């Protein structure tokens, strides 16, 4: 689904999150994705380097707030139908309840592992 976009699934998920909730801090984004701060920082640096997002200094000089660039918005909009089709196919093959349970368990595991 993401072939040719240059993005990994976690990076695309970050773009989706920034599209729906702009100006998140790195910490807020990490928590929402269920990853640790270091992983989020590295991922956001790659997204920024690709020109898909930009950061600004928050209330605290160490804090960064993130927003999609026009290029990031365009790429997210282009890939969203493909992502939704892939999710639909996944749920159809596995079953909706099973897919939801798997997503919940994966998020819980990632959250617990990132806070350890």
N, C-alpha and C positions, 0 to 999 in steps of 0.2 A: 504494500500500500504506500509506503514511503519511499520506494525505490526512485532514485533520481533526484530526490529532494535534498539529500545531504543531511537529513535529520534522523536521529534515533527516536524511538517511540517516546522515551521520557522527555526528550526535547520538544516533540510535538505536543505532548501533554502540557508542558510548561507554556507553550505558545497559547494553547486553548485557555489555560488558566489566566494568563495575562490579558487575553482578549476579553474574558468575562469579568475580571477583577483587576483593572489596571492599578498601578502604584503600590503593588504589594512589595513588602521588604523581602530581602533574601531569606530571612528567617521564616516569614509567613509563607513564602513559596515552598520552602523546604518542608514545613509542617504539612501543608496541603498536599504535597506530593508523597509524603511519607519517606523522605530521604533526609540524611544528615546535612548540616550546614555546609560542610566542605564539599560534598557532592553537588549541592545546589549552586554553590559559588563557581565551581568548575563548569557546570552545565551552562550557567548564565553567561560566563565569560565566552564560551564557544558561540552561544546564540548572539551575543553582542558583536563578537568578531565577524560573524556572518552578516551583520547589518540588520538583524531581525528584531533587535530590541535595544533600548538605551536605558541607562541608569542615571539617577540624579541623587544628590546627597540629601539624606533625610534630616530630621530634627537633630540627630546626633551625627557628627561627622563620620562615624564609622558605619552608619546605617546607609543602605542603598535602597532606593525605590525604583521599581522596574516598570517599563511600559513598552508595548510593541511599537516598532517603527512602521512606517507605511509599507515597507517591503515585508515585514513580519505579518502584518494584517493581511496583505494580499496572498502570501503563501499559506497562511492558516485558512483563509477563506477557500483557496483552491484545493487544499488537501482535506478539508472537513468532510465533504461528501464521500470521499474514498475511505476515510477513517470510519465514518458511520456505516458504510456498506460492509467493511471488514468486521466491525463489531456485530452487526446484524448476522452475518454469515457464521461468526463464531458462536453466537447465542443460539442460532438455529441448529447447528451441529451438536452442541453440548447440551442445550436445553436452557431456557431462561433462568429457572431457579438455580440450576447448577452453576451457570455462568456468574450469576449474582453472588452466590456463596463463595466461588473461587476468587472473585474480585475482592470481596470483603476480607477473606482470609489472607490474601496477598497483601492488601493494604495494612491489615493489622500486623502481619509479620514484619513488613518493611518499617512500620512505625516503631515497633518494639525494638527492632535491631538497630535502628538509627539513633534511638535514645539511650542505648546501652553504652 
